[in-house]
Amino acid sequence: MWKRTDPQAKMKAGDRPQTCHSLALGSATQTTLPHLLELPDFQGFSVFEDISHHIKEVGAQLVKKVNAIFQLDITKDGKTILQWTIDLKNGSGDTYLGSARLPADTVFIIPDSVFMELVVGKMNPQKAFLAGKFKVKGKVFLSQKLEKIFRDWGKF
């Protein structure tokens, strides 16, 4: 489904995003919360960066097709370590760290290990959801649109 053979391919051994108290991504700057995992420790961070670049390029088209705001709550040991929002409802689309600024249509609560398996295509999202590997709040049917975005990103 979401195919990227190596989500860390652009990073060399020892390379990590700089750790700081604020991080600029997309058109927004968000302050990282102290209880969140340090970004270099989250292996999916480069995936989010890639998706952010993809949405910057084709966001206007996606807003017309999707018309939804998705919030991804990445968890570890039952605690939220990272929140990421994909806004495909406003303007030409945006991705940013943190909870949705406007009410999210769909919120995904996904353990970090499951997220990476979904991204690299080792796990089918529908089967994972039905097996209880992750939770969805809000408009569940919109998750199919997000799946298509990730699939298209995999081809990117």
Secondary structure, 3 states (H helix, E strand, C coil): CCCCCCCCCCCCCCCCCCCCCEEEECCEEEECCCCCCCHHHCCCHHHHHHHHHHHHHHHHHHHHHHCEEEEEEEEECCEEEEEEEEEECCCCCEEEECCCCCCCCEEEEEEHHHHHHHHCCCCCHHHHHHCCCCEEEECHHHHHHHHHHHHHHHHC
